[in-house]
Amino acid sequence: MLYDFSILTSKIHESLLAHCSPFWAMMLEFVIVGTCVIGLCVFLGVSFVYMERKVAAFMQIRLGPNRVGPKGLLQAIADVMKLLLKEGITPQASDKFLFNLAPFIVMIVAMLALAPIPFALGLQMYDINIGIFYISAVSSISVIGILMAGWASNSKYSLLGAMRSGAQIVSYELSAGLSVIIVVALAGSMSLGDIVESQRTGWWIFKGHIPAIIAFVIFIIAGTAELNRAPFDMAEAESELTAGFHTEYTGMRFAMFFLAEYVNMFTVCAIGATLFLGGWMPFHVGHLEGFNHIMDFIPPVIWFFGKTFFLIFVIMWFRWTFPRLRIDQLLTLEWKYLMPVSLVNMILVALIVIMGWHF
Amino acid sequence: MYIGTILRALNSLRKGMKMTGYYFTHHKEIVTQQYPENRKEMFIGDRFRGEVVLTHDENNEHRCTGCSACEIACPNGTIRILSKFEIDPETQKKKKAIDQFVYHLGMCTFCNLCIVACPTDAIVMGKDFEHSTYDRKPLTKILNKPDSKLMKGVE
């Protein structure tokens, strides 16, 4: 019923094997996949910039970009062109090697985390059996990139921003991880392909009773905090730290941080959609065969991107609604509220799984 | 107590999101104006301060007596009243009147103090704001129109 992308991918694999040795076939596949990932990242960056500005404008009773191209659609492209043409300045007193390396590390980490995400049936770069664990492990490396940028800039704003960002990501990783564990316990697997497959009869947010809903809310809050986005943007904090860890960056290297932030936002929302909202699985209701059949006609790619963009919209909605937290409020929220709640929640889910109360 | 705090917090967050969600879905609330295109039907608020104008009625008469209260009130010397003495045709007495009401728009901060100081309500704030020029000479304006006279009964 649903189109299986593995037919397409295996066809490409066969045709490559017919022309060259297995090694070169694999290399060519790497190149194809890499090109697709870079293309996806650029597409995401450009579309998110436009989406963010429009969403922000409408929520603040403004119009947003509307001069460059129809409805301002070319505004993001114009911004990218501007950033490409700008001079990339390296401050004289900075640690030049680390300063130039940091944006690439942040960007590479953002791209690596895309690897195990199932975009559609059979469209998955690497169905590793510890997929979700891999993502949380890899995404923690971005702290190193941020700290590197902050330290190498040799600027007080950058260093303060980087330290805050480090403290924030390290503490919020806990509750994000605990809410991920809830779905892992329910699905009985860490592989994202298996987790999606386990939601064929219904999404975990519906099947997992109230604990799954609590876990979903905590995951969204912790995810927003890990992305360093408002209301948790202590790392950037325009009003007190100018721009946080990327104060000293210009031109394309600044754009790399920006792009990495948006790709990370996509990753977090894609994981949220995969774990709680069924990934590319269409929306099915119990035994309504006719309704389920109609839902199957919508391709999985659209389901996946629809759910992901919905979560991205929710995160943008947070950003343009809530005031910023102070650093002590931020840590209070994590250690006094999110963390105990998710621990209790985890025990509840363990009970549900052992007693077999979930559907 | 602990649970209550969480529920109250969630409720207040819900209220905020309801507000922004309302604005996101109701585009008729948008207040932005498309400026260069809508010059004709542009809306400017009543309290907008564009420039100082000396109001004249249809008989080319103004209400300025030349008392210089605005000149004294102005914090940065934007206004200069050049007065003259003319003979009143009825009483044959010498009387002070304005010769030129000089207004340096380039120095004006639109603080509204001159309008507050004016005892006869001769000057008001106009709404025109397109003052940019290539030269600063046009910014020095003489506000009283040629051959304008003081309105009767103002003094």
Chai-1 contact restraints between the chains, C-beta under 6 A:
chainA,res_idxA,chainB,res_idxB,connection_type,confidence,min_distance_angstrom,max_distance_angstrom,comment,restraint_id
A,F58,B,F24,contact,1.0,0.0,6.0,A-B,restraint_1
A,M59,B,T20,contact,1.0,0.0,6.0,A-B,restraint_2
A,M59,B,Y23,contact,1.0,0.0,6.0,A-B,restraint_3
A,M59,B,F24,contact,1.0,0.0,6.0,A-B,restraint_4
A,I61,B,Y23,contact,1.0,0.0,6.0,A-B,restraint_5
A,I61,B,E29,contact,1.0,0.0,6.0,A-B,restraint_6
A,I61,B,I30,contact,1.0,0.0,6.0,A-B,restraint_7
A,I61,B,V31,contact,1.0,0.0,6.0,A-B,restraint_8
A,R62,B,T32,contact,1.0,0.0,6.0,A-B,restraint_9
A,L63,B,I30,contact,1.0,0.0,6.0,A-B,restraint_10
A,L63,B,T32,contact,1.0,0.0,6.0,A-B,restraint_11
A,W320,B,T20,contact,1.0,0.0,6.0,A-B,restraint_12
A,T321,B,G16,contact,1.0,0.0,6.0,A-B,restraint_13
A,T321,B,M17,contact,1.0,0.0,6.0,A-B,restraint_14
A,T321,B,T20,contact,1.0,0.0,6.0,A-B,restraint_15
